[in-house]
Amino acid sequence: MPPPTEPEIQGWILERIGEIVKGTSKIELQRPFAEMGLGSVDVVTLIGKLEDWLGIEIELTLALDFPTVESLARALSAALSAEREKSFGR
């Protein structure tokens, strides 16, 4: 089964953020997590749920390095693709 695409990861993250902040008016792909109302505990929870969904370990600092839905989804998509290529010996 192929890994989720970048748009699929974005959609998944947006849904989880919507559950946390209980409103969609502030949720945008390029808006930093903190500006959308996510605190540090929320980000840790989000990363944990991402790990469960994607089946990989994610460093918490990734959310600091990539503080928007768009940038985090791009980084995760690239990591998943690299991991898949590695596992298939490419």
ABEGO torsion letter per residue (X at the ends): XBBBBAAAAAAAAAAAAAAAAGBAAABBAABBAAAAGBBAAAAAAAAAAAAAAAGBBBBAAAAAABABAAAAAAAAAAAAAAAAAAAAGX
